[in-house]
């Protein structure tokens, strides 16, 4: 285990409006028969991760890893 601080996780906060829309669309696509459960989960996971990435870029545009780490900093 490392003593260095870990960056923020690559996902949006649970109250993020875009995340709610992604989850709602996934549920709807399964209920409407447009997607299998596995397809809806994969779609929501990918788009949720991307939304977290966008949020991280907004919070720290010069960071590779969110937080105080400057771009191109190596962890560990």
C-alpha positions in Angstrom: 0.0 0.0 0.0 1.3 3.5 -0.9 1.4 6.4 1.5 0.8 8.9 -1.3 -2.7 10.4 -1.6 -5.0 8.8 -4.1 -6.6 10.9 -6.8 -10.4 11.4 -6.9 -12.2 8.5 -8.5 -13.0 8.7 -12.2 -16.8 9.0 -11.8 -19.3 11.8 -11.4 -20.9 12.5 -8.1 -24.2 10.6 -7.4 -26.2 13.7 -7.7 -24.8 14.7 -11.2 -27.6 15.5 -13.6 -25.9 13.9 -16.6 -25.3 10.7 -14.6 -29.0 10.6 -13.6 -29.8 10.9 -17.3 -27.4 8.1 -18.3 -28.9 5.8 -15.7 -32.5 6.7 -16.6 -31.7 6.1 -20.3 -30.2 2.7 -19.5 -33.3 1.6 -17.5 -35.6 2.9 -20.2 -33.7 1.1 -23.0 -34.0 -2.2 -21.1 -37.7 -1.7 -20.3 -38.4 -0.8 -23.9 -36.6 -3.8 -25.2 -34.0 -1.7 -27.0 -31.1 -3.2 -25.1 -30.2 -6.2 -23.0 -29.4 -5.6 -19.4 -25.7 -6.3 -20.1 -25.7 -3.8 -23.0 -27.4 -1.1 -20.9 -24.9 -1.6 -18.0 -21.9 -1.4 -20.3 -23.3 1.8 -22.0 -24.0 3.4 -18.7 -20.6 2.5 -17.2 -18.7 3.8 -20.2 -20.7 7.1 -20.3 -20.6 7.5 -16.5 -16.8 7.0 -16.5 -16.5 9.6 -19.3 -18.7 12.1 -17.4 -16.3 11.6 -14.5 -13.3 12.3 -16.7 -15.0 15.5 -18.0 -15.7 16.6 -14.5 -12.1 15.9 -13.5 -10.8 18.0 -16.5 -13.1 20.9 -15.4 -11.8 20.7 -11.8 -8.1 20.4 -12.6 -7.4 21.0 -16.3 -3.6 20.5 -15.9 -3.8 17.3 -14.0 -3.4 13.7 -15.3 -4.7 12.5 -11.9 -7.2 14.7 -10.2 -6.1 16.6 -7.2 -2.9 18.5 -6.9 -0.7 16.4 -9.2 0.6 18.4 -12.2 0.3 16.9 -15.7 2.8 14.1 -16.5 3.4 13.5 -12.8 4.1 9.8 -12.0 2.4 8.2 -9.0 4.3 6.0 -6.6 
